[in-house]
Amino acid sequence: MDRIILFDGICNLCNNSVQFIIKRDTIGFFKFTSLQSETGQALLKKYGLNKDLNSFVLLENGKAYVKSSAALRVCSKLGSAWPILSILRFLPPFSRDFLYDIVAKNRYKWFGKKESCMLPLPEWKERFLE
């Protein structure tokens, strides 16, 4: 079963996060597509999510997770000590998402953005949906 991460393809923070995940997801649990892509837009529609969603999204087991819930579920599958962060899932989402929303709202200002979506390295191409 594929776990699909939808990310903002022009956001530098989001692109760096994808690269961070790929390097630590040595088993290849996750596939990726940008929110701006046709595939990303079709998946948002399929899961009843707003096409202008301003969030990191994880699709897993027929469910869509957004914001900190998505990020913490991803952490639980990464190598090293990252799964420890998944304990934060027990905090109420409104408290976890408060900081997430601040970063999301300011991500272009703080981290910059690209003119077009990131192109994956050749060795990562099979991890990206078109």
PyMOL CGO cylinders between C-alpha atoms (Angstrom):
from pymol import cmd
from pymol.cgo import CYLINDER

trace = [
    CYLINDER, 0.00, 0.00, 0.00, 1.34, 3.40, -0.98, 0.3, 1, 1, 1, 1, 1, 1,
    CYLINDER, 1.34, 3.40, -0.98, 1.58, 6.25, 1.44, 0.3, 1, 1, 1, 1, 1, 1,
    CYLINDER, 1.58, 6.25, 1.44, 1.43, 9.43, -0.59, 0.3, 1, 1, 1, 1, 1, 1,
    CYLINDER, 1.43, 9.43, -0.59, 2.69, 12.81, 0.55, 0.3, 1, 1, 1, 1, 1, 1,
    CYLINDER, 2.69, 12.81, 0.55, 1.33, 15.91, -1.17, 0.3, 1, 1, 1, 1, 1, 1,
    CYLINDER, 1.33, 15.91, -1.17, 3.50, 18.98, -0.76, 0.3, 1, 1, 1, 1, 1, 1,
    CYLINDER, 3.50, 18.98, -0.76, 3.77, 22.54, -2.05, 0.3, 1, 1, 1, 1, 1, 1,
    CYLINDER, 3.77, 22.54, -2.05, 6.08, 22.07, -5.02, 0.3, 1, 1, 1, 1, 1, 1,
    CYLINDER, 6.08, 22.07, -5.02, 7.28, 25.68, -5.17, 0.3, 1, 1, 1, 1, 1, 1,
    CYLINDER, 7.28, 25.68, -5.17, 7.98, 26.11, -1.44, 0.3, 1, 1, 1, 1, 1, 1,
    CYLINDER, 7.98, 26.11, -1.44, 11.66, 25.81, -0.47, 0.3, 1, 1, 1, 1, 1, 1,
    CYLINDER, 11.66, 25.81, -0.47, 10.79, 24.55, 3.03, 0.3, 1, 1, 1, 1, 1, 1,
    CYLINDER, 10.79, 24.55, 3.03, 8.46, 21.91, 1.58, 0.3, 1, 1, 1, 1, 1, 1,
    CYLINDER, 8.46, 21.91, 1.58, 10.99, 20.76, -1.02, 0.3, 1, 1, 1, 1, 1, 1,
    CYLINDER, 10.99, 20.76, -1.02, 13.69, 20.49, 1.65, 0.3, 1, 1, 1, 1, 1, 1,
    CYLINDER, 13.69, 20.49, 1.65, 11.25, 18.52, 3.82, 0.3, 1, 1, 1, 1, 1, 1,
    CYLINDER, 11.25, 18.52, 3.82, 10.64, 16.07, 0.97, 0.3, 1, 1, 1, 1, 1, 1,
    CYLINDER, 10.64, 16.07, 0.97, 14.39, 15.59, 0.54, 0.3, 1, 1, 1, 1, 1, 1,
    CYLINDER, 14.39, 15.59, 0.54, 14.75, 15.12, 4.31, 0.3, 1, 1, 1, 1, 1, 1,
    CYLINDER, 14.75, 15.12, 4.31, 12.03, 12.42, 4.28, 0.3, 1, 1, 1, 1, 1, 1,
    CYLINDER, 12.03, 12.42, 4.28, 13.49, 10.59, 1.27, 0.3, 1, 1, 1, 1, 1, 1,
    CYLINDER, 13.49, 10.59, 1.27, 16.94, 10.40, 2.88, 0.3, 1, 1, 1, 1, 1, 1,
    CYLINDER, 16.94, 10.40, 2.88, 15.48, 8.90, 6.08, 0.3, 1, 1, 1, 1, 1, 1,
    CYLINDER, 15.48, 8.90, 6.08, 12.82, 6.70, 4.48, 0.3, 1, 1, 1, 1, 1, 1,
    CYLINDER, 12.82, 6.70, 4.48, 15.28, 4.03, 3.44, 0.3, 1, 1, 1, 1, 1, 1,
    CYLINDER, 15.28, 4.03, 3.44, 12.54, 1.42, 2.90, 0.3, 1, 1, 1, 1, 1, 1,
    CYLINDER, 12.54, 1.42, 2.90, 10.61, 3.65, 0.50, 0.3, 1, 1, 1, 1, 1, 1,
    CYLINDER, 10.61, 3.65, 0.50, 7.30, 3.84, 2.41, 0.3, 1, 1, 1, 1, 1, 1,
    CYLINDER, 7.30, 3.84, 2.41, 6.41, 7.20, 0.89, 0.3, 1, 1, 1, 1, 1, 1,
    CYLINDER, 6.41, 7.20, 0.89, 5.60, 8.41, -2.61, 0.3, 1, 1, 1, 1, 1, 1,
    CYLINDER, 5.60, 8.41, -2.61, 5.34, 12.11, -3.43, 0.3, 1, 1, 1, 1, 1, 1,
    CYLINDER, 5.34, 12.11, -3.43, 3.42, 14.52, -5.62, 0.3, 1, 1, 1, 1, 1, 1,
    CYLINDER, 3.42, 14.52, -5.62, 3.04, 18.26, -5.53, 0.3, 1, 1, 1, 1, 1, 1,
    CYLINDER, 3.04, 18.26, -5.53, -0.23, 19.91, -4.60, 0.3, 1, 1, 1, 1, 1, 1,
    CYLINDER, -0.23, 19.91, -4.60, -0.01, 21.85, -7.86, 0.3, 1, 1, 1, 1, 1, 1,
    CYLINDER, -0.01, 21.85, -7.86, 0.25, 18.78, -10.12, 0.3, 1, 1, 1, 1, 1, 1,
    CYLINDER, 0.25, 18.78, -10.12, -2.69, 17.18, -11.92, 0.3, 1, 1, 1, 1, 1, 1,
    CYLINDER, -2.69, 17.18, -11.92, -2.22, 14.08, -9.76, 0.3, 1, 1, 1, 1, 1, 1,
    CYLINDER, -2.22, 14.08, -9.76, -2.11, 16.19, -6.59, 0.3, 1, 1, 1, 1, 1, 1,
    CYLINDER, -2.11, 16.19, -6.59, -5.26, 18.08, -7.56, 0.3, 1, 1, 1, 1, 1, 1,
    CYLINDER, -5.26, 18.08, -7.56, -7.07, 14.81, -8.43, 0.3, 1, 1, 1, 1, 1, 1,
    CYLINDER, -7.07, 14.81, -8.43, -6.10, 13.30, -5.06, 0.3, 1, 1, 1, 1, 1, 1,
    CYLINDER, -6.10, 13.30, -5.06, -7.29, 16.39, -3.18, 0.3, 1, 1, 1, 1, 1, 1,
    CYLINDER, -7.29, 16.39, -3.18, -10.63, 16.12, -4.98, 0.3, 1, 1, 1, 1, 1, 1,
    CYLINDER, -10.63, 16.12, -4.98, -10.88, 12.36, -4.34, 0.3, 1, 1, 1, 1, 1, 1,
    CYLINDER, -10.88, 12.36, -4.34, -10.35, 12.90, -0.60, 0.3, 1, 1, 1, 1, 1, 1,
    CYLINDER, -10.35, 12.90, -0.60, -12.70, 15.90, -0.42, 0.3, 1, 1, 1, 1, 1, 1,
    CYLINDER, -12.70, 15.90, -0.42, -9.94, 18.39, 0.37, 0.3, 1, 1, 1, 1, 1, 1,
    CYLINDER, -9.94, 18.39, 0.37, -9.88, 22.01, -0.77, 0.3, 1, 1, 1, 1, 1, 1,
    CYLINDER, -9.88, 22.01, -0.77, -7.87, 22.40, -3.99, 0.3, 1, 1, 1, 1, 1, 1,
    CYLINDER, -7.87, 22.40, -3.99, -6.21, 25.49, -2.46, 0.3, 1, 1, 1, 1, 1, 1,
    CYLINDER, -6.21, 25.49, -2.46, -5.21, 23.62, 0.69, 0.3, 1, 1, 1, 1, 1, 1,
    CYLINDER, -5.21, 23.62, 0.69, -2.27, 25.25, 2.45, 0.3, 1, 1, 1, 1, 1, 1,
    CYLINDER, -2.27, 25.25, 2.45, -0.92, 22.13, 4.13, 0.3, 1, 1, 1, 1, 1, 1,
    CYLINDER, -0.92, 22.13, 4.13, 1.32, 19.13, 3.93, 0.3, 1, 1, 1, 1, 1, 1,
    CYLINDER, 1.32, 19.13, 3.93, -0.95, 16.10, 3.28, 0.3, 1, 1, 1, 1, 1, 1,
    CYLINDER, -0.95, 16.10, 3.28, -0.42, 12.40, 3.94, 0.3, 1, 1, 1, 1, 1, 1,
    CYLINDER, -0.42, 12.40, 3.94, -2.72, 9.87, 2.30, 0.3, 1, 1, 1, 1, 1, 1,
    CYLINDER, -2.72, 9.87, 2.30, -2.57, 6.55, 4.14, 0.3, 1, 1, 1, 1, 1, 1,
    CYLINDER, -2.57, 6.55, 4.14, -4.97, 3.61, 4.46, 0.3, 1, 1, 1, 1, 1, 1,
    CYLINDER, -4.97, 3.61, 4.46, -7.73, 5.50, 2.62, 0.3, 1, 1, 1, 1, 1, 1,
    CYLINDER, -7.73, 5.50, 2.62, -7.53, 8.50, 4.96, 0.3, 1, 1, 1, 1, 1, 1,
    CYLINDER, -7.53, 8.50, 4.96, -6.14, 11.99, 4.52, 0.3, 1, 1, 1, 1, 1, 1,
    CYLINDER, -6.14, 11.99, 4.52, -4.07, 13.58, 7.26, 0.3, 1, 1, 1, 1, 1, 1,
    CYLINDER, -4.07, 13.58, 7.26, -3.12, 17.26, 7.20, 0.3, 1, 1, 1, 1, 1, 1,
    CYLINDER, -3.12, 17.26, 7.20, -0.89, 19.69, 9.05, 0.3, 1, 1, 1, 1, 1, 1,
    CYLINDER, -0.89, 19.69, 9.05, 0.83, 18.37, 12.19, 0.3, 1, 1, 1, 1, 1, 1,
    CYLINDER, 0.83, 18.37, 12.19, -1.12, 15.09, 12.08, 0.3, 1, 1, 1, 1, 1, 1,
    CYLINDER, -1.12, 15.09, 12.08, 0.42, 14.33, 8.68, 0.3, 1, 1, 1, 1, 1, 1,
    CYLINDER, 0.42, 14.33, 8.68, 3.91, 15.40, 9.73, 0.3, 1, 1, 1, 1, 1, 1,
    CYLINDER, 3.91, 15.40, 9.73, 3.86, 13.33, 12.92, 0.3, 1, 1, 1, 1, 1, 1,
    CYLINDER, 3.86, 13.33, 12.92, 2.59, 10.22, 11.10, 0.3, 1, 1, 1, 1, 1, 1,
    CYLINDER, 2.59, 10.22, 11.10, 5.47, 10.60, 8.64, 0.3, 1, 1, 1, 1, 1, 1,
    CYLINDER, 5.47, 10.60, 8.64, 7.97, 10.97, 11.50, 0.3, 1, 1, 1, 1, 1, 1,
    CYLINDER, 7.97, 10.97, 11.50, 6.73, 7.68, 12.94, 0.3, 1, 1, 1, 1, 1, 1,
    CYLINDER, 6.73, 7.68, 12.94, 8.01, 5.85, 9.82, 0.3, 1, 1, 1, 1, 1, 1,
    CYLINDER, 8.01, 5.85, 9.82, 11.42, 7.50, 9.52, 0.3, 1, 1, 1, 1, 1, 1,
    CYLINDER, 11.42, 7.50, 9.52, 14.71, 6.09, 10.71, 0.3, 1, 1, 1, 1, 1, 1,
    CYLINDER, 14.71, 6.09, 10.71, 16.82, 7.20, 13.66, 0.3, 1, 1, 1, 1, 1, 1,
    CYLINDER, 16.82, 7.20, 13.66, 15.06, 8.92, 16.58, 0.3, 1, 1, 1, 1, 1, 1,
    CYLINDER, 15.06, 8.92, 16.58, 12.33, 10.64, 14.52, 0.3, 1, 1, 1, 1, 1, 1,
    CYLINDER, 12.33, 10.64, 14.52, 9.54, 8.24, 15.60, 0.3, 1, 1, 1, 1, 1, 1,
    CYLINDER, 9.54, 8.24, 15.60, 9.85, 9.65, 19.13, 0.3, 1, 1, 1, 1, 1, 1,
    CYLINDER, 9.85, 9.65, 19.13, 8.11, 12.81, 17.89, 0.3, 1, 1, 1, 1, 1, 1,
    CYLINDER, 8.11, 12.81, 17.89, 4.97, 10.80, 17.13, 0.3, 1, 1, 1, 1, 1, 1,
    CYLINDER, 4.97, 10.80, 17.13, 4.15, 10.90, 20.85, 0.3, 1, 1, 1, 1, 1, 1,
    CYLINDER, 4.15, 10.90, 20.85, 3.03, 14.50, 20.19, 0.3, 1, 1, 1, 1, 1, 1,
    CYLINDER, 3.03, 14.50, 20.19, -0.02, 13.05, 18.38, 0.3, 1, 1, 1, 1, 1, 1,
    CYLINDER, -0.02, 13.05, 18.38, -1.60, 12.72, 21.82, 0.3, 1, 1, 1, 1, 1, 1,
    CYLINDER, -1.60, 12.72, 21.82, -1.78, 16.52, 22.15, 0.3, 1, 1, 1, 1, 1, 1,
    CYLINDER, -1.78, 16.52, 22.15, -5.00, 18.08, 20.84, 0.3, 1, 1, 1, 1, 1, 1,
    CYLINDER, -5.00, 18.08, 20.84, -4.68, 19.01, 17.13, 0.3, 1, 1, 1, 1, 1, 1,
    CYLINDER, -4.68, 19.01, 17.13, -5.58, 22.66, 17.74, 0.3, 1, 1, 1, 1, 1, 1,
    CYLINDER, -5.58, 22.66, 17.74, -2.54, 23.04, 19.99, 0.3, 1, 1, 1, 1, 1, 1,
    CYLINDER, -2.54, 23.04, 19.99, -0.21, 21.16, 17.63, 0.3, 1, 1, 1, 1, 1, 1,
    CYLINDER, -0.21, 21.16, 17.63, -1.48, 23.04, 14.59, 0.3, 1, 1, 1, 1, 1, 1,
    CYLINDER, -1.48, 23.04, 14.59, -1.05, 26.50, 16.14, 0.3, 1, 1, 1, 1, 1, 1,
    CYLINDER, -1.05, 26.50, 16.14, 2.71, 26.52, 15.43, 0.3, 1, 1, 1, 1, 1, 1,
    CYLINDER, 2.71, 26.52, 15.43, 2.24, 24.63, 12.16, 0.3, 1, 1, 1, 1, 1, 1,
    CYLINDER, 2.24, 24.63, 12.16, -0.15, 27.33, 10.91, 0.3, 1, 1, 1, 1, 1, 1,
    CYLINDER, -0.15, 27.33, 10.91, 2.30, 30.12, 11.77, 0.3, 1, 1, 1, 1, 1, 1,
    CYLINDER, 2.30, 30.12, 11.77, 5.08, 28.44, 9.79, 0.3, 1, 1, 1, 1, 1, 1,
    CYLINDER, 5.08, 28.44, 9.79, 2.73, 27.59, 6.87, 0.3, 1, 1, 1, 1, 1, 1,
    CYLINDER, 2.73, 27.59, 6.87, 1.49, 31.16, 6.64, 0.3, 1, 1, 1, 1, 1, 1,
    CYLINDER, 1.49, 31.16, 6.64, 5.04, 32.57, 6.56, 0.3, 1, 1, 1, 1, 1, 1,
    CYLINDER, 5.04, 32.57, 6.56, 6.90, 29.82, 4.68, 0.3, 1, 1, 1, 1, 1, 1,
    CYLINDER, 6.90, 29.82, 4.68, 7.46, 31.80, 1.46, 0.3, 1, 1, 1, 1, 1, 1,
    CYLINDER, 7.46, 31.80, 1.46, 8.62, 34.89, 3.36, 0.3, 1, 1, 1, 1, 1, 1,
    CYLINDER, 8.62, 34.89, 3.36, 10.97, 32.94, 5.65, 0.3, 1, 1, 1, 1, 1, 1,
    CYLINDER, 10.97, 32.94, 5.65, 12.25, 30.23, 3.31, 0.3, 1, 1, 1, 1, 1, 1,
    CYLINDER, 12.25, 30.23, 3.31, 11.52, 31.54, -0.20, 0.3, 1, 1, 1, 1, 1, 1,
    CYLINDER, 11.52, 31.54, -0.20, 9.93, 29.84, -3.16, 0.3, 1, 1, 1, 1, 1, 1,
    CYLINDER, 9.93, 29.84, -3.16, 10.83, 28.58, -6.60, 0.3, 1, 1, 1, 1, 1, 1,
    CYLINDER, 10.83, 28.58, -6.60, 9.35, 29.68, -9.92, 0.3, 1, 1, 1, 1, 1, 1,
    CYLINDER, 9.35, 29.68, -9.92, 8.36, 26.09, -10.72, 0.3, 1, 1, 1, 1, 1, 1,
    CYLINDER, 8.36, 26.09, -10.72, 8.01, 22.75, -8.95, 0.3, 1, 1, 1, 1, 1, 1,
    CYLINDER, 8.01, 22.75, -8.95, 11.11, 20.83, -7.95, 0.3, 1, 1, 1, 1, 1, 1,
    CYLINDER, 11.11, 20.83, -7.95, 12.41, 18.14, -10.30, 0.3, 1, 1, 1, 1, 1, 1,
    CYLINDER, 12.41, 18.14, -10.30, 13.43, 15.00, -8.41, 0.3, 1, 1, 1, 1, 1, 1,
    CYLINDER, 13.43, 15.00, -8.41, 16.95, 13.63, -8.67, 0.3, 1, 1, 1, 1, 1, 1,
    CYLINDER, 16.95, 13.63, -8.67, 17.12, 10.69, -11.12, 0.3, 1, 1, 1, 1, 1, 1,
    CYLINDER, 17.12, 10.69, -11.12, 17.59, 8.20, -8.26, 0.3, 1, 1, 1, 1, 1, 1,
    CYLINDER, 17.59, 8.20, -8.26, 14.38, 9.47, -6.64, 0.3, 1, 1, 1, 1, 1, 1,
    CYLINDER, 14.38, 9.47, -6.64, 12.23, 9.59, -9.79, 0.3, 1, 1, 1, 1, 1, 1,
    CYLINDER, 12.23, 9.59, -9.79, 10.36, 6.34, -9.03, 0.3, 1, 1, 1, 1, 1, 1,
    CYLINDER, 10.36, 6.34, -9.03, 9.20, 7.84, -5.70, 0.3, 1, 1, 1, 1, 1, 1,
    CYLINDER, 9.20, 7.84, -5.70, 7.34, 10.69, -7.45, 0.3, 1, 1, 1, 1, 1, 1,
    CYLINDER, 7.34, 10.69, -7.45, 3.90, 10.39, -9.01, 0.3, 1, 1, 1, 1, 1, 1,
    CYLINDER, 3.90, 10.39, -9.01, 3.30, 12.34, -12.20, 0.3, 1, 1, 1, 1, 1, 1,
]
cmd.load_cgo(trace, "trace")
